[in-house]
Amino acid sequence: MEVLYIIFKDVEKKLDMTLGISLPFKHDILTLIGKDVETMPASMYRADGSSYVDLLVRSGDVLRMMGILVRFKPIRVGDYLIIRLSGEEIIGISQLAGRIMDFPSAIPGQLYVKGERIYFWVRFHHSDLPAISSFLQEITASGNDARLEDLGPSAGGINDLDEINSRIRLSVISFEYRRKYDFPKEQMFEHYGEINSKLLESDKYRVVMYPAEASMWKDYKDVISREDGIYVTHGRGPLLTDIFRKLNDLRIPTAATMGLTSGLMLRIFQFTPLAFVDESLKVIFESARSYPDIDFRLIVVRNYSRSIWDWV
């Protein structure tokens, strides 16, 4: 596979800060599963004003667990049951996480339930620190039992995915296609982007972008840091929007999504729990068939390991 100019190792520490927060999670699900499940990975989505949290419950006796949790209408994928909770059911968590995700440079990391708390982590650029500091003062004074778990320099995006992989085994799916529509001249150069596929508004998704050279973006408006070469944009690509919506609707989790642009080519790297690879591929192929003129091609499907960072 061709390795392009930028790889994630070149940019993974540009978002140089990390924030970890936890909140009480008191829900009937915890009472029902008891000690059968110590930690539950989770995914959070927000689309067009509605938010959801999907809990991934793994059990050695998945049929018994499905019977226990039947009133929550779980979906089964292999040894996992996926339970969707609406933002109204967990309003404190959804509001807090939603506000964090609205900070311009925020990229979501780990999300999981352990004990009777839910833990939420993001990486961000230090330019957002004044606003985040004010936000932390506000929630500390609010009496909602939010706990600051970590705030400080980030170990990088690769470390975040290592941590997620330690909780639920990941795979990477990579595909590319040729963009057939018009773009501003500056966007024809090579960029690496971290895509927030879990935040969709009016068919747009937010991307934190890292151009290969500073001269490519000197006139951009939504700049996070000129010194570090970071700006924010909103993607409208119909193929990706279609994929993201279907994955979210079908409760198929993703740990991270990244993209690399070079001219008309767009290459995507999607990090998906191993148990959900087949379901993810079905969605990707189904969506790609709707756009027969984009020269779509699947490049890689591989289990997560440190060696992938030589080419992702």
Residue pairs with C-beta under 8 A, 6 or more apart in sequence:
1 299
1 300
1 311
3 310
3 311
4 190
4 260
4 262
4 267
5 190
5 212
5 262
6 190
6 191
6 192
6 210
6 212
6 260
7 192
7 309
7 310
7 311
7 312
8 157
8 158
8 192
8 258
8 269
8 309
8 312
9 158
9 309
10 192
10 210
11 192
11 210
12 156
12 157
12 158
13 154
13 156
13 157
14 125
14 210
14 225
14 228
14 229
14 230
15 105
15 107
15 123
15 124
15 125
15 154
15 157
15 194
15 208
15 230
16 125
16 126
16 153
16 154
16 228
17 123
17 124
17 125
17 126
17 128
17 129
17 151
17 152
17 153
17 154
18 109
18 121
18 122
18 123
18 124
18 150
18 151
18 152
18 153
18 154
18 155
19 100
19 121
19 122
19 123
19 124
19 132
19 150
19 151
20 110
20 119
20 120
20 121
20 148
20 149
20 150
20 151
21 96
21 100
21 119
21 120
21 121
21 139
21 146
21 147
21 148
21 149
22 117
22 118
22 119
22 120
22 146
22 147
22 149
23 92
23 93
23 96
23 117
23 118
23 120
23 144
23 145
23 146
23 147
24 116
24 117
24 118
24 145
25 90
25 93
25 113
25 116
25 117
25 118
26 116
27 85
27 89
27 90
29 55
29 57
29 69
29 72
29 83
30 113
30 116
32 68
32 69
33 57
33 65
33 68
33 69
36 59
36 65
37 57
37 58
37 59
38 114
39 112
39 113
39 114
39 167
40 55
40 56
40 57
40 112
40 113
40 114
41 55
41 56
41 111
41 112
41 164
41 167
41 168
41 253
41 273
42 53
42 54
42 55
42 56
42 111
42 112
42 113
42 118
43 53
43 54
43 56
43 111
43 198
43 253
43 254
44 51
44 52
44 53
44 54
44 94
44 97
44 108
44 111
44 120
44 198
45 51
45 52
45 53
45 54
45 198
45 199
45 200
45 248
46 52
46 87
46 94
46 98
46 101
46 198
46 199
46 200
46 201
47 199
47 200
47 201
47 245
47 248
48 200
48 201
48 202
49 201
50 86
50 87
51 86
51 87
51 94
51 97
51 98
52 84
52 85
52 86
52 87
52 248
53 84
53 85
53 87
53 90
53 93
53 94
53 111
53 118
54 82
54 83
54 84
54 85
54 251
54 253
55 82
55 83
55 85
55 113
56 80
56 81
56 82
56 168
56 253
56 273
57 65
57 69
57 74
57 80
57 81
57 82
57 83
58 79
58 80
58 81
59 65
59 79
59 81
60 79
62 76
62 78
62 79
62 80
62 81
65 81
66 74
66 76
66 81
69 81
69 83
72 83
73 83
73 84
74 81
74 82
74 83
75 81
75 82
75 251
76 82
77 252
77 275
77 276
77 279
78 275
79 275
80 273
80 275
80 276
82 251
82 253
84 251
87 94
87 95
87 98
90 118
92 144
93 118
93 120
96 120
96 139
96 144
96 146
97 111
97 120
99 135
100 106
100 120
100 122
100 132
100 135
101 108
101 122
101 196
101 199
103 122
103 124
103 128
103 131
103 132
104 128
104 222
104 224
104 232
105 124
105 125
105 127
105 128
105 208
105 224
105 230
105 232
106 122
106 123
106 124
106 128
106 196
107 122
107 123
107 124
107 157
107 194
107 196
107 208
107 256
108 120
108 121
108 122
108 196
108 198
109 121
109 122
109 123
109 160
109 163
109 164
110 119
110 120
110 121
110 160
110 163
110 164
110 167
111 118
111 119
111 120
111 121
112 118
112 119
112 167
113 119
117 147
119 149
121 149
121 150
121 160
123 154
123 156
123 157
123 160
124 132
125 224
125 225
125 228
125 230
127 224
127 225
128 224
132 151
136 148
136 151
139 146
140 146
140 148
157 194
157 256
158 309
160 256
161 170
161 255
161 256
161 271
161 304
162 306
164 170
164 255
164 256
164 271
165 255
165 304
168 255
168 273
168 274
168 275
169 273
169 274
169 275
169 303
169 304
170 255
170 271
170 272
170 273
170 274
170 303
170 304
171 271
171 272
171 273
171 274
171 277
171 301
171 302
171 303
171 304
172 269
172 270
172 271
172 272
172 300
172 301
172 302
172 304
172 308
172 312
173 269
173 270
173 272
173 277
173 280
173 281
173 284
173 298
173 300
173 301
174 267
174 268
174 269
174 270
174 298
174 299
174 300
174 301
174 312
175 267
175 268
175 284
175 288
175 296
175 297
175 298
175 299
176 265
176 266
176 267
176 268
176 296
176 297
176 299
177 239
177 265
177 266
177 288
177 291
177 294
177 295
177 296
177 297
178 264
178 265
178 266
178 294
178 295
179 237
179 264
179 265
179 266
179 294
180 264
180 293
180 294
186 216
186 217
186 219
186 220
187 261
188 263
188 264
189 211
189 212
189 213
189 216
189 261
189 262
190 211
190 212
190 216
190 260
190 261
190 262
191 209
191 210
191 211
191 212
191 216
191 260
191 261
192 209
192 210
192 212
192 258
192 259
192 260
193 207
193 208
193 209
193 210
193 233
193 258
193 259
193 260
193 261
194 207
194 208
194 256
194 257
194 258
195 205
195 206
195 207
195 235
195 240
195 257
195 258
195 259
196 205
196 206
196 207
196 208
196 257
197 205
197 240
197 244
197 247
197 248
197 254
197 257
198 244
198 248
198 254
199 205
199 206
200 241
200 244
200 245
200 248
203 236
203 238
203 241
204 234
204 235
204 236
204 241
205 234
205 235
205 240
205 241
205 244
206 232
206 233
206 234
206 235
207 232
207 233
207 234
207 235
207 259
208 224
208 230
208 231
208 232
209 217
209 230
209 231
209 232
209 233
210 229
210 230
211 217
211 229
211 231
214 226
214 229
217 223
217 229
217 231
220 231
220 233
222 231
222 232
222 233
223 230
223 231
224 230
224 231
224 232
235 241
237 266
238 291
239 287
239 288
239 290
239 291
239 294
239 296
240 268
242 287
242 290
243 283
243 284
243 287
244 257
246 283
246 286
246 287
247 254
247 280
247 283
250 279
250 283
252 272
252 276
252 279
252 280
252 283
253 272
253 273
253 276
254 270
254 271
254 272
254 280
255 271
255 272
255 273
256 270
256 271
257 268
257 269
257 270
257 271
258 268
258 269
258 312
259 266
259 267
259 268
259 269
260 266
260 267
260 269
261 267
267 299
269 312
270 280
270 284
271 304
272 280
274 303
274 304
277 301
281 298
281 301
284 298
285 298
288 294
288 296
302 308
